[in-house]
Amino acid sequence: LQDMGITETFWAAARDIVLQCYQILKPGGVAVWVCKDFVRNKQRISFSDDWLKLCLACGFVPLCRHRAMLTKGSKTNMMGETKERTKYSSFFRKLAERKGSPRIDHEDVICVRKPE
């Protein structure tokens, strides 16, 4: 795109996508987005919250929000600490967490509706 003289930010492109989804939905229609926070400069970025704000700015109303856990099973030791048994994440995410990066143990399922 830059070769063609087009510069666009991620959020501008995302806004176009959300607006187009809004336009094609019938009144009362539902859109469901699966989002996940990410880490930049060792700080967790609240991408899911920002995505929901974008949806609301485009006219959607919130229905519900769920956490889809990326871990399966847990155990609590005698000290009261909970440890996950299985984590579903990429090799690179696990490696970053071993090096001190903040954990990301869930995805967000964001459900929004076009007003009637």
C-alpha positions as CSV (number, residue, x, y, z in Angstrom):
1,L,0.0,0.0,0.0
2,Q,2.8,2.4,0.8
3,D,4.2,1.9,-2.7
4,M,0.9,3.2,-4.0
5,G,1.0,6.3,-1.8
6,I,-1.6,4.8,0.6
7,T,-0.8,5.1,4.3
8,E,-3.4,3.8,6.7
9,T,-3.2,2.9,10.4
10,F,-4.4,-0.4,11.8
11,W,-7.3,1.4,13.6
12,A,-8.4,3.2,10.5
13,A,-8.6,-0.1,8.6
14,A,-10.3,-1.8,11.6
15,R,-12.9,1.0,11.7
16,D,-13.7,0.4,8.0
17,I,-14.2,-3.3,8.7
18,V,-16.4,-2.7,11.7
19,L,-18.5,-0.1,9.9
20,Q,-18.9,-2.4,6.9
21,C,-20.1,-5.2,9.2
22,Y,-22.5,-2.7,10.8
23,Q,-23.9,-1.7,7.4
24,I,-24.6,-5.3,6.2
25,L,-26.3,-6.4,9.4
26,K,-30.1,-6.1,9.7
27,P,-31.3,-4.2,12.8
28,G,-31.0,-6.4,15.8
29,G,-28.2,-8.4,14.1
30,V,-25.3,-9.6,16.1
31,A,-21.5,-9.5,15.5
32,V,-19.1,-11.6,17.5
33,W,-15.4,-10.8,17.7
34,V,-12.6,-12.9,19.2
35,C,-9.8,-10.7,20.4
36,K,-6.7,-11.1,22.6
37,D,-4.5,-8.6,24.4
38,F,-0.9,-8.5,23.4
39,V,2.4,-7.4,24.9
40,R,4.5,-4.4,23.6
41,N,7.7,-3.3,25.4
42,K,6.9,-5.7,28.3
43,Q,3.6,-4.0,28.9
44,R,0.2,-5.7,28.3
45,I,-1.9,-3.8,25.8
46,S,-5.6,-4.0,26.3
47,F,-6.5,-4.7,22.7
48,S,-9.9,-6.3,23.6
49,D,-11.0,-3.2,25.5
50,D,-9.9,-1.0,22.6
51,W,-11.8,-3.2,20.1
52,L,-15.0,-2.9,22.1
53,K,-14.6,0.9,22.2
54,L,-14.3,0.9,18.4
55,C,-17.4,-1.2,18.0
56,L,-19.4,1.1,20.3
57,A,-18.0,4.2,18.4
58,C,-19.3,2.6,15.1
59,G,-22.9,2.3,16.5
60,F,-23.0,-1.2,18.1
61,V,-24.3,-1.8,21.5
62,P,-22.7,-4.4,23.8
63,L,-24.5,-7.7,24.5
64,C,-22.0,-9.7,26.4
65,R,-18.3,-10.5,26.8
66,H,-16.8,-13.9,27.6
67,R,-13.4,-15.2,28.5
68,A,-12.1,-18.1,26.5
69,M,-9.4,-19.6,28.6
70,L,-6.2,-20.7,27.0
71,T,-5.4,-23.0,29.9
72,K,-7.0,-26.3,30.7
73,G,-7.2,-27.7,34.2
74,S,-5.6,-26.3,37.3
75,K,-4.3,-27.4,40.7
76,T,-3.8,-25.5,43.9
77,N,-0.8,-26.3,46.1
78,M,-0.6,-26.2,49.9
79,M,0.4,-22.5,49.7
80,G,-2.8,-21.6,48.0
81,E,-1.1,-21.0,44.6
82,T,-2.9,-22.1,41.5
83,K,-0.9,-23.7,38.7
84,E,-2.3,-24.4,35.2
85,R,-1.6,-27.8,33.8
86,T,-1.9,-27.2,30.1
87,K,-1.6,-23.8,28.3
88,Y,-2.7,-23.4,24.7
89,S,-0.4,-20.7,23.3
90,S,2.4,-20.4,20.7
91,F,6.0,-21.5,21.4
92,F,7.0,-17.8,21.1
93,R,4.3,-16.7,23.7
94,K,5.5,-19.4,26.1
95,L,9.1,-18.4,25.6
96,A,8.4,-14.7,26.2
97,E,6.5,-15.5,29.4
98,R,9.5,-17.6,30.6
99,K,11.6,-14.4,30.1
100,G,9.3,-12.3,32.2
101,S,6.6,-11.1,29.8
102,P,3.1,-10.7,31.2
103,R,0.9,-13.7,30.9
104,I,-2.0,-13.8,28.6
105,D,-4.2,-16.7,29.6
106,H,-7.5,-15.9,27.8
107,E,-9.1,-14.5,24.7
108,D,-12.1,-12.3,24.8
109,V,-15.3,-13.1,22.9
110,I,-17.1,-9.8,22.4
111,C,-20.7,-9.9,21.3
112,V,-22.3,-6.7,20.0
113,R,-25.6,-5.9,18.4
114,K,-26.9,-3.4,15.8
115,P,-29.8,-1.5,17.4
116,E,-33.3,-2.3,16.3
